[in-house]
């Protein structure tokens, strides 16, 4: 079944509550891993345990989780394990005879910690079907029985898997029926532009990108089936737009912006993005703030460029807040809502403390209150 990101969060929560592993299908770069990690963080808060990203902590910290039961009891361990980087012995461990007449298996440190008493967390097998069948086969027992040979994981360890589909051109291996039968399955849909912009506003994605994608929504996500014919090696998708936001942060030079955007999402889109940003040169921002009725006659692309320019202006000069609010009365509601959300996130404290003092506050609150109520 196809689901959106909000539904996926609920599905992961339900999987963890019922202890039934979930496998998340979906094209590359749309947030499967990001959503899974977000839910792991949410669960750690619900359990009042410290979130521990196994892949980001030092060897010393990992060893302390093995020997210190008190630390395990206060931690929620999130481990992203990529099976494509492993062979079967990495999962089973290594045999150790120890001079005895039977074999003992020494597990990896991760699985040893996850098998300890008081351990709690999530084992995430990302890109699982990129692993060859021999490695996937070794995961059967882990997924279904939470065991690795004779070593049992703590019952409080949740298991989630994720991978691309064959049509995503990700060079995946077909998952065997026995392995598929050990999971429940859901397919994550790419986010709509509105969904991604909502996420972007909460996660400090550059306003210029948010405005551009609302103007050109088809550029958020590439058609993966056509990438083989594309001239550029870069792929436009939610993940690479996030890369682009980081790359252009603090950059104003238009030529630099084009280069960095091209590196992330491709040449063609970078050229369009550059042209979109150049529209600002045609806008007399101060004149429009002083006479907001002038915004009525602007073309669609100019209006999207305008609201991103106003947002950046507010970041530099908080005194324009009242004029920015006044502009909302002369542009369509979609533009007004986007503008308010953009300027709110530039400085939430200042916005919250001063928006109610603006003379046109009541009118704006009546029209757009649902978009800004979280801060006032």
Secondary structure, DSSP 8 states (H G I E B T S, - for coil): -EE-HHHHHHHHHHHHHHT--EEEE--TTSSHHHHHHHHHHHHHHHTT-EEEEGGGS-HHHHHHHHH-HHHHHTEEEEEE--GGG--HHHHH-EEE-TTSSS-EEE--HHHHHHTSTT--EEEEETTGGGS-HHHHHHHHHHHHHSEETTEE--TTEEEEEEE--GGGTS------HHHHTTSEEEEE----HHHHHHHHHHTT--HHHHHHHHHSGGGSS--GGGGGG-S-S---SHHHHHHHHHHHTT---HHHHHHHHHHHH-HHHHHHHHHHHHGGGG--HHHHHHSGGGGGG--HHHHHHHHHHHHHHHHH-GGGHHHHHHHGGGS-HHHHHHHHHHHHHH-HHHHHHHGGGSTTHHHHHHHHHHHHTTT-
